[in-house]
Amino acid sequence: MSELYRFIHAEKANCPIVLLCRVLHVARSSYYAWRDGEYARRARQAADDALAHEIAVLHIASRHTYGVPRIHAELRRLGRRVNRKRIARLMRERDIRGVTRRRHRSLTRPDKKAKPAPDLIGRDFHAGRPGIKLVGDITYLPTAEGWLYLACWLDLATREVVGYAHQLDQTHRGTPPSPQRFWSAGRRGGALRSPC
């Protein structure tokens, strides 16, 4: 509809407004309301541009991580009371996006039929001297190159890490390497590292 109003506004020097409105089936009062609202639209656009600049500055200052909720909170902290939907619209129009964290998805899928691993230390986590009881665990960490699998061994007497092994899985299949590979690498001295 605003295209018709713009056309009437452009052609009003050549033809009377009454004739243009009658030919285009537009009410004259609607055209005049549109014309009077042009100043308000320009002022609103200028305010939107100024707010978008503030949003862009905050987004860059957050290292391109802040989304709508954090930008809204930051503007309120700075004393600007702005509607959250307006911030969302301006960010959407200017293609400003925050970083969303991916939901944590467990890569461990237990086998329902498998029997549990035997408890070799009998839930007794005390050791009389170092080197008698070692316990270990394997975990995975997300990195930019893929999943980093980390296995470590703790001495129960000293509660210190006595060794660790790691492997980078760049295939991102979601299946960790077998713990036997870590344990055997540790015994061979291949990938086992001392934390000291």
ChimeraX commands (.cxc) that place a marker at each C-alpha (Angstrom):
marker #1 position 0.00,0.00,0.00 radius 0.5
marker #1 position 2.84,2.40,0.74 radius 0.5
marker #1 position 3.97,1.99,-2.89 radius 0.5
marker #1 position 0.70,3.59,-3.98 radius 0.5
marker #1 position 1.19,6.43,-1.52 radius 0.5
marker #1 position 4.73,6.96,-2.78 radius 0.5
marker #1 position 3.46,7.01,-6.36 radius 0.5
marker #1 position 0.80,9.60,-5.49 radius 0.5
marker #1 position 3.42,11.66,-3.67 radius 0.5
marker #1 position 5.75,11.53,-6.69 radius 0.5
marker #1 position 3.01,12.38,-9.22 radius 0.5
marker #1 position 1.20,15.10,-7.25 radius 0.5
marker #1 position 3.05,17.79,-9.22 radius 0.5
marker #1 position 1.60,16.46,-12.52 radius 0.5
marker #1 position -1.95,15.56,-11.43 radius 0.5
marker #1 position -4.23,16.62,-8.61 radius 0.5
marker #1 position -4.18,14.39,-5.52 radius 0.5
marker #1 position -7.96,13.98,-5.67 radius 0.5
marker #1 position -7.77,12.50,-9.19 radius 0.5
marker #1 position -4.82,10.20,-8.33 radius 0.5
marker #1 position -6.59,8.87,-5.23 radius 0.5
marker #1 position -9.83,8.27,-7.17 radius 0.5
marker #1 position -8.05,6.43,-10.03 radius 0.5
marker #1 position -5.98,4.27,-7.65 radius 0.5
marker #1 position -8.97,3.59,-5.32 radius 0.5
marker #1 position -7.20,5.11,-2.32 radius 0.5
marker #1 position -8.89,7.25,0.30 radius 0.5
marker #1 position -7.43,10.76,0.43 radius 0.5
marker #1 position -7.39,10.67,4.23 radius 0.5
marker #1 position -5.21,7.56,4.10 radius 0.5
marker #1 position -2.74,9.27,1.79 radius 0.5
marker #1 position -2.57,12.34,4.04 radius 0.5
marker #1 position -2.12,10.15,7.13 radius 0.5
marker #1 position 0.75,8.36,5.36 radius 0.5
marker #1 position 2.32,11.67,4.35 radius 0.5
marker #1 position 2.10,13.06,7.87 radius 0.5
marker #1 position 3.59,9.87,9.28 radius 0.5
marker #1 position 6.66,10.10,7.04 radius 0.5
marker #1 position 8.49,12.30,9.56 radius 0.5
marker #1 position 7.74,9.84,12.36 radius 0.5
marker #1 position 8.98,6.94,10.19 radius 0.5
marker #1 position 12.24,8.75,9.45 radius 0.5
marker #1 position 12.74,9.55,13.13 radius 0.5
marker #1 position 12.02,5.92,14.06 radius 0.5
marker #1 position 14.47,4.72,11.39 radius 0.5
marker #1 position 17.16,7.07,12.73 radius 0.5
marker #1 position 16.53,5.80,16.27 radius 0.5
marker #1 position 16.70,2.20,15.03 radius 0.5
marker #1 position 20.01,2.90,13.29 radius 0.5
marker #1 position 21.48,4.46,16.45 radius 0.5
marker #1 position 20.29,1.52,18.57 radius 0.5
marker #1 position 21.63,-0.97,16.00 radius 0.5
marker #1 position 25.01,0.74,16.25 radius 0.5
marker #1 position 24.96,0.32,20.05 radius 0.5
marker #1 position 23.96,-3.33,19.63 radius 0.5
marker #1 position 26.81,-3.90,17.15 radius 0.5
marker #1 position 29.32,-2.31,19.54 radius 0.5
marker #1 position 28.14,-4.53,22.43 radius 0.5
marker #1 position 28.17,-7.57,20.17 radius 0.5
marker #1 position 31.76,-6.90,19.06 radius 0.5
marker #1 position 32.81,-6.20,22.66 radius 0.5
marker #1 position 31.45,-9.63,23.64 radius 0.5
marker #1 position 33.61,-11.24,20.92 radius 0.5
marker #1 position 30.48,-11.92,18.84 radius 0.5
marker #1 position 28.95,-14.18,21.50 radius 0.5
marker #1 position 26.06,-12.17,22.96 radius 0.5
marker #1 position 22.59,-12.88,21.65 radius 0.5
marker #1 position 19.32,-11.06,22.24 radius 0.5
marker #1 position 18.94,-11.84,25.98 radius 0.5
marker #1 position 22.44,-10.72,26.90 radius 0.5
marker #1 position 22.36,-7.63,24.66 radius 0.5
marker #1 position 19.03,-6.70,26.26 radius 0.5
marker #1 position 20.45,-7.16,29.76 radius 0.5
marker #1 position 23.58,-5.17,28.89 radius 0.5
marker #1 position 21.53,-2.27,27.49 radius 0.5
marker #1 position 19.38,-2.24,30.63 radius 0.5
marker #1 position 22.53,-2.24,32.76 radius 0.5
marker #1 position 23.71,0.80,30.80 radius 0.5
marker #1 position 20.40,2.57,31.48 radius 0.5
marker #1 position 18.71,2.04,28.09 radius 0.5
marker #1 position 15.17,0.74,28.39 radius 0.5
marker #1 position 14.47,-0.98,25.10 radius 0.5
marker #1 position 11.94,-3.66,24.23 radius 0.5
marker #1 position 13.49,-7.08,23.80 radius 0.5
marker #1 position 11.50,-7.75,20.61 radius 0.5
marker #1 position 12.86,-4.56,19.08 radius 0.5
marker #1 position 16.41,-5.73,19.81 radius 0.5
marker #1 position 15.58,-9.10,18.27 radius 0.5
marker #1 position 14.17,-7.43,15.15 radius 0.5
marker #1 position 17.18,-5.15,14.70 radius 0.5
marker #1 position 19.63,-8.00,15.20 radius 0.5
marker #1 position 17.69,-10.18,12.76 radius 0.5
marker #1 position 17.56,-7.41,10.11 radius 0.5
marker #1 position 21.31,-6.80,10.39 radius 0.5
marker #1 position 22.21,-10.50,10.65 radius 0.5
marker #1 position 23.79,-10.16,14.11 radius 0.5
marker #1 position 23.75,-13.50,15.90 radius 0.5
marker #1 position 25.03,-14.69,19.22 radius 0.5
marker #1 position 26.74,-17.98,19.85 radius 0.5
marker #1 position 24.49,-20.67,21.23 radius 0.5
marker #1 position 25.96,-23.52,23.15 radius 0.5
marker #1 position 25.24,-26.91,21.80 radius 0.5
marker #1 position 23.31,-29.18,24.08 radius 0.5
marker #1 position 25.53,-31.71,25.78 radius 0.5
marker #1 position 24.97,-35.05,24.16 radius 0.5
marker #1 position 26.47,-37.99,25.92 radius 0.5
marker #1 position 28.62,-40.18,23.75 radius 0.5
marker #1 position 28.33,-43.08,26.16 radius 0.5
marker #1 position 25.65,-45.52,25.20 radius 0.5
marker #1 position 25.64,-48.34,27.73 radius 0.5
marker #1 position 24.92,-51.83,26.59 radius 0.5
marker #1 position 21.85,-53.07,28.43 radius 0.5
marker #1 position 22.99,-56.70,28.29 radius 0.5
marker #1 position 26.60,-56.15,29.34 radius 0.5
marker #1 position 27.57,-57.19,32.84 radius 0.5
marker #1 position 29.20,-54.48,34.98 radius 0.5
marker #1 position 32.98,-54.32,35.30 radius 0.5
marker #1 position 34.33,-56.15,38.33 radius 0.5
marker #1 position 35.21,-54.07,41.39 radius 0.5
marker #1 position 38.87,-55.01,41.77 radius 0.5
marker #1 position 39.54,-52.87,44.84 radius 0.5
marker #1 position 36.33,-53.76,46.69 radius 0.5
marker #1 position 35.27,-50.11,47.19 radius 0.5
marker #1 position 38.30,-49.65,49.46 radius 0.5
marker #1 position 39.87,-46.36,48.33 radius 0.5
marker #1 position 42.68,-46.36,50.90 radius 0.5
marker #1 position 46.22,-47.51,50.25 radius 0.5
marker #1 position 49.01,-47.99,52.77 radius 0.5
marker #1 position 51.84,-46.86,50.51 radius 0.5
marker #1 position 52.26,-45.40,47.00 radius 0.5
marker #1 position 52.17,-47.67,43.99 radius 0.5
marker #1 position 49.88,-50.32,45.52 radius 0.5
marker #1 position 46.47,-49.18,44.24 radius 0.5
marker #1 position 46.01,-47.22,41.03 radius 0.5
marker #1 position 42.62,-46.15,39.70 radius 0.5
marker #1 position 41.85,-44.61,36.35 radius 0.5
marker #1 position 39.16,-42.98,34.33 radius 0.5
marker #1 position 38.58,-41.92,30.74 radius 0.5
marker #1 position 36.78,-38.77,29.66 radius 0.5
marker #1 position 36.31,-36.75,26.49 radius 0.5
marker #1 position 36.58,-33.02,25.88 radius 0.5
marker #1 position 35.25,-31.07,22.88 radius 0.5
marker #1 position 37.93,-29.11,21.00 radius 0.5
marker #1 position 38.04,-27.25,17.70 radius 0.5
marker #1 position 39.75,-30.22,16.02 radius 0.5
marker #1 position 37.36,-32.88,17.37 radius 0.5
marker #1 position 36.97,-34.84,20.59 radius 0.5
marker #1 position 40.01,-35.21,22.83 radius 0.5
marker #1 position 39.91,-38.44,24.81 radius 0.5
marker #1 position 41.86,-38.33,28.05 radius 0.5
marker #1 position 42.69,-41.24,30.34 radius 0.5
marker #1 position 44.44,-40.70,33.66 radius 0.5
marker #1 position 45.70,-42.81,36.56 radius 0.5
marker #1 position 45.60,-41.79,40.21 radius 0.5
marker #1 position 47.58,-43.28,43.06 radius 0.5
marker #1 position 45.16,-43.82,45.94 radius 0.5
marker #1 position 47.87,-43.38,48.59 radius 0.5
marker #1 position 49.03,-39.93,47.47 radius 0.5
marker #1 position 45.92,-38.87,45.52 radius 0.5
marker #1 position 48.19,-37.65,42.74 radius 0.5
marker #1 position 47.99,-38.19,39.02 radius 0.5
marker #1 position 50.73,-40.67,38.18 radius 0.5
marker #1 position 50.14,-40.77,34.44 radius 0.5
marker #1 position 47.85,-39.91,31.60 radius 0.5
marker #1 position 47.33,-40.66,27.93 radius 0.5
marker #1 position 45.33,-38.79,25.33 radius 0.5
marker #1 position 44.12,-39.24,21.80 radius 0.5
marker #1 position 42.46,-36.83,19.40 radius 0.5
marker #1 position 39.52,-38.24,17.46 radius 0.5
marker #1 position 39.03,-36.08,14.39 radius 0.5
marker #1 position 36.34,-38.24,12.82 radius 0.5
marker #1 position 33.69,-37.09,15.34 radius 0.5
marker #1 position 31.87,-40.39,15.08 radius 0.5
marker #1 position 30.98,-40.19,18.72 radius 0.5
marker #1 position 32.64,-43.46,19.70 radius 0.5
marker #1 position 35.64,-43.16,22.00 radius 0.5
marker #1 position 38.66,-45.34,21.43 radius 0.5
marker #1 position 38.79,-48.50,23.49 radius 0.5
marker #1 position 40.25,-48.09,27.00 radius 0.5
marker #1 position 42.48,-51.11,26.32 radius 0.5
marker #1 position 44.43,-49.00,23.81 radius 0.5
marker #1 position 45.08,-46.40,26.50 radius 0.5
marker #1 position 46.03,-48.93,29.14 radius 0.5
marker #1 position 48.34,-50.85,26.82 radius 0.5
marker #1 position 49.97,-47.62,25.63 radius 0.5
marker #1 position 50.54,-46.71,29.27 radius 0.5
marker #1 position 52.17,-50.05,30.06 radius 0.5
marker #1 position 54.38,-49.94,26.97 radius 0.5
marker #1 position 55.50,-46.43,27.81 radius 0.5
marker #1 position 54.27,-45.17,24.45 radius 0.5
marker #1 position 51.69,-42.50,25.22 radius 0.5
marker #1 position 51.90,-42.57,29.01 radius 0.5
marker #1 position 53.09,-39.26,30.40 radius 0.5
marker #1 position 54.08,-38.28,33.84 radius 0.5
marker #1 position 52.53,-35.04,35.09 radius 0.5
marker #1 position 55.86,-33.92,36.61 radius 0.5
marker link #1:1,2 radius 0.2
marker link #1:2,3 radius 0.2
marker link #1:3,4 radius 0.2
marker link #1:4,5 radius 0.2
marker link #1:5,6 radius 0.2
marker link #1:6,7 radius 0.2
marker link #1:7,8 radius 0.2
marker link #1:8,9 radius 0.2
marker link #1:9,10 radius 0.2
marker link #1:10,11 radius 0.2
marker link #1:11,12 radius 0.2
marker link #1:12,13 radius 0.2
marker link #1:13,14 radius 0.2
marker link #1:14,15 radius 0.2
marker link #1:15,16 radius 0.2
marker link #1:16,17 radius 0.2
marker link #1:17,18 radius 0.2
marker link #1:18,19 radius 0.2
marker link #1:19,20 radius 0.2
marker link #1:20,21 radius 0.2
marker link #1:21,22 radius 0.2
marker link #1:22,23 radius 0.2
marker link #1:23,24 radius 0.2
marker link #1:24,25 radius 0.2
marker link #1:25,26 radius 0.2
marker link #1:26,27 radius 0.2
marker link #1:27,28 radius 0.2
marker link #1:28,29 radius 0.2
marker link #1:29,30 radius 0.2
marker link #1:30,31 radius 0.2
marker link #1:31,32 radius 0.2
marker link #1:32,33 radius 0.2
marker link #1:33,34 radius 0.2
marker link #1:34,35 radius 0.2
marker link #1:35,36 radius 0.2
marker link #1:36,37 radius 0.2
marker link #1:37,38 radius 0.2
marker link #1:38,39 radius 0.2
marker link #1:39,40 radius 0.2
marker link #1:40,41 radius 0.2
marker link #1:41,42 radius 0.2
marker link #1:42,43 radius 0.2
marker link #1:43,44 radius 0.2
marker link #1:44,45 radius 0.2
marker link #1:45,46 radius 0.2
marker link #1:46,47 radius 0.2
marker link #1:47,48 radius 0.2
marker link #1:48,49 radius 0.2
marker link #1:49,50 radius 0.2
marker link #1:50,51 radius 0.2
marker link #1:51,52 radius 0.2
marker link #1:52,53 radius 0.2
marker link #1:53,54 radius 0.2
marker link #1:54,55 radius 0.2
marker link #1:55,56 radius 0.2
marker link #1:56,57 radius 0.2
marker link #1:57,58 radius 0.2
marker link #1:58,59 radius 0.2
marker link #1:59,60 radius 0.2
marker link #1:60,61 radius 0.2
marker link #1:61,62 radius 0.2
marker link #1:62,63 radius 0.2
marker link #1:63,64 radius 0.2
marker link #1:64,65 radius 0.2
marker link #1:65,66 radius 0.2
marker link #1:66,67 radius 0.2
marker link #1:67,68 radius 0.2
marker link #1:68,69 radius 0.2
marker link #1:69,70 radius 0.2
marker link #1:70,71 radius 0.2
marker link #1:71,72 radius 0.2
marker link #1:72,73 radius 0.2
marker link #1:73,74 radius 0.2
marker link #1:74,75 radius 0.2
marker link #1:75,76 radius 0.2
marker link #1:76,77 radius 0.2
marker link #1:77,78 radius 0.2
marker link #1:78,79 radius 0.2
marker link #1:79,80 radius 0.2
marker link #1:80,81 radius 0.2
marker link #1:81,82 radius 0.2
marker link #1:82,83 radius 0.2
marker link #1:83,84 radius 0.2
marker link #1:84,85 radius 0.2
marker link #1:85,86 radius 0.2
marker link #1:86,87 radius 0.2
marker link #1:87,88 radius 0.2
marker link #1:88,89 radius 0.2
marker link #1:89,90 radius 0.2
marker link #1:90,91 radius 0.2
marker link #1:91,92 radius 0.2
marker link #1:92,93 radius 0.2
marker link #1:93,94 radius 0.2
marker link #1:94,95 radius 0.2
marker link #1:95,96 radius 0.2
marker link #1:96,97 radius 0.2
marker link #1:97,98 radius 0.2
marker link #1:98,99 radius 0.2
marker link #1:99,100 radius 0.2
marker link #1:100,101 radius 0.2
marker link #1:101,102 radius 0.2
marker link #1:102,103 radius 0.2
marker link #1:103,104 radius 0.2
marker link #1:104,105 radius 0.2
marker link #1:105,106 radius 0.2
marker link #1:106,107 radius 0.2
marker link #1:107,108 radius 0.2
marker link #1:108,109 radius 0.2
marker link #1:109,110 radius 0.2
marker link #1:110,111 radius 0.2
marker link #1:111,112 radius 0.2
marker link #1:112,113 radius 0.2
marker link #1:113,114 radius 0.2
marker link #1:114,115 radius 0.2
marker link #1:115,116 radius 0.2
marker link #1:116,117 radius 0.2
marker link #1:117,118 radius 0.2
marker link #1:118,119 radius 0.2
marker link #1:119,120 radius 0.2
marker link #1:120,121 radius 0.2
marker link #1:121,122 radius 0.2
marker link #1:122,123 radius 0.2
marker link #1:123,124 radius 0.2
marker link #1:124,125 radius 0.2
marker link #1:125,126 radius 0.2
marker link #1:126,127 radius 0.2
marker link #1:127,128 radius 0.2
marker link #1:128,129 radius 0.2
marker link #1:129,130 radius 0.2
marker link #1:130,131 radius 0.2
marker link #1:131,132 radius 0.2
marker link #1:132,133 radius 0.2
marker link #1:133,134 radius 0.2
marker link #1:134,135 radius 0.2
marker link #1:135,136 radius 0.2
marker link #1:136,137 radius 0.2
marker link #1:137,138 radius 0.2
marker link #1:138,139 radius 0.2
marker link #1:139,140 radius 0.2
marker link #1:140,141 radius 0.2
marker link #1:141,142 radius 0.2
marker link #1:142,143 radius 0.2
marker link #1:143,144 radius 0.2
marker link #1:144,145 radius 0.2
marker link #1:145,146 radius 0.2
marker link #1:146,147 radius 0.2
marker link #1:147,148 radius 0.2
marker link #1:148,149 radius 0.2
marker link #1:149,150 radius 0.2
marker link #1:150,151 radius 0.2
marker link #1:151,152 radius 0.2
marker link #1:152,153 radius 0.2
marker link #1:153,154 radius 0.2
marker link #1:154,155 radius 0.2
marker link #1:155,156 radius 0.2
marker link #1:156,157 radius 0.2
marker link #1:157,158 radius 0.2
marker link #1:158,159 radius 0.2
marker link #1:159,160 radius 0.2
marker link #1:160,161 radius 0.2
marker link #1:161,162 radius 0.2
marker link #1:162,163 radius 0.2
marker link #1:163,164 radius 0.2
marker link #1:164,165 radius 0.2
marker link #1:165,166 radius 0.2
marker link #1:166,167 radius 0.2
marker link #1:167,168 radius 0.2
marker link #1:168,169 radius 0.2
marker link #1:169,170 radius 0.2
marker link #1:170,171 radius 0.2
marker link #1:171,172 radius 0.2
marker link #1:172,173 radius 0.2
marker link #1:173,174 radius 0.2
marker link #1:174,175 radius 0.2
marker link #1:175,176 radius 0.2
marker link #1:176,177 radius 0.2
marker link #1:177,178 radius 0.2
marker link #1:178,179 radius 0.2
marker link #1:179,180 radius 0.2
marker link #1:180,181 radius 0.2
marker link #1:181,182 radius 0.2
marker link #1:182,183 radius 0.2
marker link #1:183,184 radius 0.2
marker link #1:184,185 radius 0.2
marker link #1:185,186 radius 0.2
marker link #1:186,187 radius 0.2
marker link #1:187,188 radius 0.2
marker link #1:188,189 radius 0.2
marker link #1:189,190 radius 0.2
marker link #1:190,191 radius 0.2
marker link #1:191,192 radius 0.2
marker link #1:192,193 radius 0.2
marker link #1:193,194 radius 0.2
marker link #1:194,195 radius 0.2
marker link #1:195,196 radius 0.2
view
